[in-house]
Amino acid sequence: MTSKFSILLRCTLLVLFLLLNSCQSLEITSKQTSNNMEVSTNVESLGKYVNWPSPPIKVFWQTREITKPSLLPGPIDRSLIAVLTFDDRTLDKIIQKSVRSQQMNRPYIQDQLVFDWFPAELKKSLTPSETPGFFRINQDGYEPDIFVKSPFLQGYFVRVGKTSDLFIYLHTQ
């Protein structure tokens, strides 16, 4: 009887140890995520993730993890959110070369991804969608092909009103 109790106690302690260890791992992941949410204005750094038809004049961007922390091993999906400012001539060429998105005619964005660094014109174009937790962007959405570079191969971009800004949302999943 004592040996069964001893084995059960050891198994219980092992399970508790593994659970506590995984909780610490999740805490570390959360801290890394929050540190990764700073907005960058570095054009060169963004060029590692995005193809340029021509370098933008100005950028604001950040990447975010979009996979919830898990105890299971596997890839972490990420998103890239950016506002790019181009000269008018380059912007017109980008729009002319791009295809309007069939899936994202009026793109959605999660409400948690609307940041204070977004241009006012972009914020004005957002309306609550019929899907809770999302906004609809009342601008034409375009296929992101002109900008995509691995691992960010999916998403869309929109022209921000009649400005020289483009809003880009790319993701890995």
N, C-alpha and C positions, 0 to 999 in steps of 0.2 A: 504494500500500500504506500509506503514511504517513497519507494522508487518511482511510482506513477505520479505521485504528488510532486516530487522533485523534477521530473521531466516536464510536467505541466507548468510548474513555476518557471523553469528555464525558458520554455517556449513563450510564455506570457511576457517575460522580461525581454526576450529577443524581439517580439512584436512591438512592445512599447519603445524599445531602443530605436527600431527602424522607423516607427512613426515620428518620434521626436526628431530624428535625424532628417527625415524628409520635410518636416515643418521648417527646420532651419534652412534647408535648401530653397524652399518656396520664399522665405523671407529675403534671402539673398537675391533671388530672381526679381522680386518686387523692387528692391532698392536699385538694382541695375536698370530696370525699366524706367524708374523715375529719373535717374541720372541721364538717360538717353533721350529725354523729351525736350532738350534745349533746342531753341531755334537757331539755325545757322544761316549766315549770309555769305558763306564761302562758295563761290562759283566753282572753283577747282575741285573741292571735295564733292560737290553734287555731281560733277562730271564723271565721277567713278560709278555712279548709279544710273545716269541718264545720258542718252545720246543727244548731242546738240546739232541742229541743222546749222546753227550759228550761235556762238556764246551769248547768253543774255547779258543785259546791262546790269541787272540787279536780281538777286534771289533771296527768298526767305523759305527755309525748308526744314523738315525734320523727318526722322523715321520713327516708327513705333512698332512694338510687338503687338500682333493681333491674335496670337494664340494664348489662351489662358494657361497659366502654369499647371503642369501636370506631373504626376508621379511616374508616368510612363515615358520612356525615351522616345524621341522623335524630333522632327524638324520644327523650328519655330518660324511661323509665318510672320511677315513684316509688311508694313505699308510705308509708303513715302508720300508725303504731302508737301506740295511746293507752290509758291507763287513766283512766277518768272516774269520779268519785265524785258521786253524786246523793243528795238526801234520799230517804227511803223512799217517800214519796208519788209523787214524780216518777218514780222508778225503776219502781214498779208500773205507772204509766201507760205508760211506754215499752215495757215487756214486753207489756202488754195490747194495745197498738197494733201491735206487731211480729208478723211472720210467721216461724214457724220455717223455717229454710233447708232446702230439699229436697236441695240439693247438698252443703251443709255441716252435715249433721245432727250429726256429731261432727267439728268443723273440725280442720284440720292447721295447723301452723306450722313453719317451718324452724327447725332447732336453732340456727342462727346468729342468729336473731331473739329468742331467749330472753335477757332482760337481767336484771341484778341488781336493777333498780328495779321489776320485776314484783312484785305482792303475793304473799305466801307461799301464800295460798289458790289462786292461779292456778298457781303452780309445782307445787303438790301435785296439781293436776288433769291434769298433762301425763304422758303415757305414750309410750314409743317406739312409732312406727308401723311397719307392715310395709314402708314406703318408707324406705330409708336417708336420713338427713339431716333427717328430719321427726319431730315429736311430734304426737300426737293429743291434742286438748283434750277431756277427758271432761266436757263441759258441752254443753247444747243450743246450737246455733248459730242465729242469727237473721239474716234479710235486713237489710242495712244501710240500707234506704231512708229511714228516719227521720233519718239522719245525713248522707247523701251530699250532696256539693256538688262541682261540677266543679273540678278534674280527677279527684278521687278518687271514682269512681262504682261500684266493685265491691268486694266483700269480705264481711265478716260481723262480727257482734259476739256476745259471750257474757256472761252474768251470771257474775261470779266467785263461785262457791259461793252462800252465802246472805247475802253482804255487799251493800253498796250500791254496789259497783264494777262497772263494765262494761269489758271488754276489747274494743277495736275494732281491726280490721285492715282498712284500705282500700287500694286500689291503682288505678293508672291503666290498666293493660293488660287 
